[in-house]
Amino acid sequence: MTSTTAATAADIHAFTEQARDAIYQTIFARRDVRGQFLPTPVPDEVLSRILTAAHYAPSVGFMQPWNFLVVQSDEVKRRVRAAFGVAHAQAADMFEGDQRGTYQSLKLEGIVESPIGICVTCDRERTGPVVIGRTHIKTMDLYSSVCAVQNLWLAARAEGLGVGWVSIFNQAELQDALGIPKHITPVAYLCVGYVSHFYAKPELETAGWLPRLPIQDLVYFDQWGGRDDEHALIAHLRRDQAVAQEAAERARLQPAAR
């Protein structure tokens, strides 16, 4: 295939430049939100769009193992917040020295403050014991539910909504708080709502917990550990990571949606 033919084939299926730029902007501007939630209600038509986007995620064997438990009750939010509090205290004891102090200073959830909570689950028995694509890697159904989370997260960001993934739970306590049957796996508890602002960088990066890794250090060729710093792709990766950070900064400077 000549380069001209390849370009023509790509153009047939490619989005317009404006649509493509919007997708990348959404990806680069997505953040895990904890402390910036506003009390502004989320309209049902907006919530419907982001849940529909989540439902259109890919899934192994097309089993669609997810459910979306929408939490609006203040009482239920308080139960979820209490379950988080127990696990949060336990987690603090797992760190030592300065890291423990930093961990305890971080705000890691917005369960009560966010107008909506959404628990994305995985029913690992939905289509029976044998699933196309899950015959050997049994966790592919869980990964499918994570794809639904990412779809929801990106759609929410495009709608001007913030999303925070709260993962510090004892699974059984979260199941009890939400009445989730034991055979259903909670994959993500998401805090969802309009926010006062989005940060240019992830909060844990800003707090000095960990830096963003250079993408060129994470790409191998043909075999694990196969580095080739002279490969033409590496120069593109360096450039595009810088562009991604610039895009996130521009998004941060835009006025809040609400």
C-alpha positions as CSV (number, residue, x, y, z in Angstrom):
1,M,0.0,0.0,0.0
2,T,1.4,3.4,-1.0
3,S,1.5,6.3,1.4
4,T,-1.1,8.1,-0.7
5,T,-3.4,5.0,-0.6
6,A,-2.9,4.7,3.2
7,A,-3.8,8.3,3.7
8,T,-6.9,8.0,1.6
9,A,-8.0,5.0,3.6
10,A,-7.5,6.7,6.9
11,D,-9.4,9.8,5.8
12,I,-12.5,7.7,5.0
13,H,-12.8,6.7,8.6
14,A,-11.2,9.6,10.4
15,F,-13.3,12.2,12.3
16,T,-13.1,15.8,11.3
17,E,-10.2,17.7,12.8
18,Q,-12.5,19.6,15.1
19,A,-14.2,16.5,16.4
20,R,-10.8,14.7,16.8
21,D,-9.4,17.7,18.7
22,A,-12.4,17.7,21.0
23,I,-11.8,14.0,21.9
24,Y,-8.2,14.6,22.7
25,Q,-9.1,17.7,24.7
26,T,-11.5,15.7,26.8
27,I,-8.9,13.0,27.5
28,F,-6.2,15.4,28.4
29,A,-8.5,17.6,30.6
30,R,-10.0,14.7,32.5
31,R,-9.2,14.8,36.2
32,D,-10.1,12.8,39.4
33,V,-12.1,15.4,41.3
34,R,-12.4,15.3,45.1
35,G,-12.9,18.7,46.7
36,Q,-14.4,21.0,44.0
37,F,-18.0,19.8,43.8
38,L,-20.8,22.3,43.6
39,P,-24.3,21.6,44.9
40,T,-25.8,22.3,41.4
41,P,-28.1,19.4,40.4
42,V,-27.2,17.3,37.4
43,P,-30.1,17.3,35.0
44,D,-31.5,13.8,34.1
45,E,-30.9,14.4,30.4
46,V,-27.1,14.9,31.1
47,L,-27.0,11.9,33.5
48,S,-28.7,9.8,30.8
49,R,-26.1,10.8,28.2
50,I,-23.1,9.8,30.3
51,L,-24.7,6.5,31.5
52,T,-25.5,5.7,27.8
53,A,-21.9,6.4,26.9
54,A,-20.8,4.0,29.6
55,H,-23.2,1.3,28.4
56,Y,-21.6,1.6,24.9
57,A,-18.2,0.5,26.2
58,P,-16.6,-2.6,24.8
59,S,-17.1,-5.8,26.8
60,V,-15.6,-9.3,26.5
61,G,-17.9,-11.7,24.7
62,F,-20.4,-8.7,24.5
63,M,-21.5,-9.8,28.0
64,Q,-22.1,-6.2,29.2
65,P,-21.4,-7.2,32.8
66,W,-22.1,-3.8,34.3
67,N,-24.9,-2.2,36.3
68,F,-25.0,1.5,37.3
69,L,-26.3,2.1,40.8
70,V,-27.2,5.8,41.0
71,V,-26.9,7.2,44.5
72,Q,-28.9,10.4,45.3
73,S,-30.0,9.8,48.9
74,D,-28.1,11.7,51.5
75,E,-28.6,8.8,54.0
76,V,-27.0,6.3,51.6
77,K,-24.2,8.7,50.8
78,R,-23.5,8.9,54.6
79,R,-23.3,5.1,54.8
80,V,-20.9,5.0,51.9
81,R,-18.9,7.8,53.5
82,A,-18.7,5.8,56.8
83,A,-17.5,2.7,54.9
84,F,-14.8,4.9,53.3
85,G,-13.8,6.3,56.7
86,V,-13.0,2.9,58.1
87,A,-10.9,1.9,55.1
88,H,-9.2,5.3,55.0
89,A,-8.0,5.0,58.6
90,Q,-6.7,1.5,57.9
91,A,-4.9,2.7,54.7
92,A,-3.1,5.5,56.6
93,D,-1.4,2.9,58.8
94,M,0.0,1.2,55.7
95,F,2.3,4.1,55.0
96,E,5.3,5.3,57.0
97,G,7.0,8.5,57.9
98,D,6.3,11.5,55.7
99,Q,4.2,9.5,53.3
100,R,1.7,8.8,56.1
101,G,1.4,12.5,56.9
102,T,1.0,13.4,53.2
103,Y,-1.7,10.7,52.8
104,Q,-3.6,11.9,55.8
105,S,-3.5,15.5,54.4
106,L,-5.0,14.5,51.1
107,K,-8.8,14.8,50.3
108,L,-9.5,11.5,48.6
109,E,-13.3,11.6,48.2
110,G,-16.3,13.8,47.7
111,I,-19.0,11.3,48.6
112,V,-21.3,13.6,50.5
113,E,-20.5,16.8,48.6
114,S,-21.2,15.5,45.1
115,P,-24.8,15.6,44.0
116,I,-24.7,12.1,42.6
117,G,-22.8,8.9,43.3
118,I,-22.6,6.1,40.7
119,C,-21.4,2.6,41.6
120,V,-20.4,0.7,38.5
121,T,-20.5,-3.1,39.2
122,C,-19.6,-6.3,37.4
123,D,-21.9,-9.3,37.3
124,R,-19.4,-12.0,36.5
125,E,-22.1,-14.7,36.0
126,R,-24.3,-12.6,33.6
127,T,-23.9,-14.8,30.5
128,G,-22.9,-18.1,32.1
129,P,-19.6,-19.8,33.0
130,V,-18.1,-19.8,29.5
131,V,-17.6,-16.4,27.8
132,I,-15.9,-15.7,24.4
133,G,-12.6,-14.0,25.2
134,R,-12.7,-14.9,28.9
135,T,-11.9,-18.5,28.5
136,H,-8.3,-18.1,29.7
137,I,-8.0,-14.6,31.3
138,K,-10.8,-14.7,33.8
139,T,-10.6,-11.1,34.8
140,M,-11.5,-9.8,31.3
141,D,-15.1,-9.1,32.5
142,L,-13.8,-6.8,35.3
143,Y,-11.7,-5.0,32.7
144,S,-14.8,-4.6,30.6
145,S,-16.5,-2.8,33.5
146,V,-13.5,-0.5,33.8
147,C,-14.0,0.4,30.1
148,A,-17.5,1.5,31.1
149,V,-16.0,3.7,33.8
150,Q,-13.7,5.3,31.4
151,N,-16.4,6.0,28.9
152,L,-18.6,7.6,31.6
153,W,-15.6,9.7,32.9
154,L,-14.8,11.1,29.5
155,A,-18.4,11.8,28.6
156,A,-18.9,13.5,31.9
157,R,-15.8,15.7,31.3
158,A,-17.2,16.7,27.9
159,E,-20.5,17.7,29.7
160,G,-18.5,19.9,32.1
161,L,-19.0,17.4,35.0
162,G,-16.3,16.3,37.4
163,V,-15.9,12.7,38.4
164,G,-14.0,11.3,41.4
165,W,-13.2,7.5,41.7
166,V,-13.2,6.5,45.3
167,S,-11.4,3.2,45.7
168,I,-10.6,3.0,49.4
169,F,-13.2,0.6,50.6
170,N,-13.5,-2.8,52.1
171,Q,-15.5,-4.5,49.4
172,A,-18.0,-6.1,51.8
173,E,-18.7,-2.8,53.6
174,L,-19.4,-1.0,50.3
175,Q,-21.7,-3.9,49.3
176,D,-23.6,-3.6,52.6
177,A,-23.9,0.2,52.3
178,L,-25.5,-0.2,48.8
179,G,-27.3,-3.5,49.2
180,I,-25.2,-5.1,46.5
181,P,-25.5,-8.9,46.5
182,K,-22.3,-10.8,47.4
183,H,-21.9,-12.3,43.9
184,I,-21.8,-8.8,42.3
185,T,-18.4,-7.1,42.3
186,P,-18.3,-3.3,42.9
187,V,-15.7,-2.0,40.5
188,A,-15.9,1.8,41.0
189,Y,-17.7,4.2,43.2
190,L,-17.8,7.5,41.3
191,C,-18.6,11.0,42.7
192,V,-20.3,13.0,40.0
193,G,-21.2,16.7,39.7
194,Y,-20.4,20.2,38.5
195,V,-17.3,21.7,39.9
196,S,-15.8,25.1,40.7
197,H,-12.6,24.3,38.7
198,F,-10.4,21.5,37.2
199,Y,-6.7,21.3,38.0
200,A,-4.1,21.5,35.3
201,K,-2.4,18.4,36.7
202,P,-3.7,15.5,38.8
203,E,-3.8,16.4,42.4
204,L,-1.4,13.7,43.5
205,E,1.1,15.0,41.0
206,T,0.6,18.5,42.3
207,A,1.0,17.3,45.9
208,G,4.3,15.7,45.0
209,W,3.1,12.1,45.7
210,L,4.3,10.9,42.3
211,P,5.3,12.5,39.0
212,R,3.9,11.8,35.6
213,L,6.2,9.3,34.0
214,P,7.7,10.2,30.6
215,I,5.8,8.2,28.0
216,Q,8.9,7.5,26.0
217,D,10.3,5.5,29.0
218,L,7.2,3.2,28.9
219,V,7.2,2.2,25.2
220,Y,9.1,-1.0,24.1
221,F,9.6,-2.4,20.7
222,D,9.0,-6.1,19.8
223,Q,10.1,-7.5,23.2
224,W,9.7,-6.5,26.8
225,G,12.5,-4.0,27.7
226,G,13.2,-3.4,24.0
227,R,14.2,0.3,24.1
228,D,15.1,2.3,21.0
229,D,15.5,6.0,21.8
230,E,16.4,6.7,18.2
231,H,13.1,5.4,16.8
232,A,11.1,8.1,15.1
233,L,8.1,7.3,17.3
234,I,10.0,8.4,20.4
235,A,10.4,12.0,19.1
236,H,6.7,12.1,18.4
237,L,5.8,10.8,21.9
238,R,7.9,13.5,23.6
239,R,6.2,16.2,21.5
240,D,2.7,14.9,22.1
241,Q,3.1,14.5,25.8
242,A,4.1,18.2,25.9
243,V,1.1,19.1,23.8
244,A,-1.2,17.1,26.1
245,Q,0.0,19.1,29.1
246,E,-0.5,22.4,27.3
247,A,-4.1,21.3,26.3
248,A,-4.8,20.5,30.0
249,E,-3.6,23.9,31.0
250,R,-5.8,25.6,28.4
251,A,-8.8,23.6,29.6
252,R,-8.2,24.7,33.2
253,L,-8.2,28.4,32.2
254,Q,-11.6,28.1,30.5
255,P,-14.6,29.4,32.6
256,A,-16.4,26.8,34.7
257,A,-19.5,25.2,33.1
258,R,-21.7,26.2,36.1
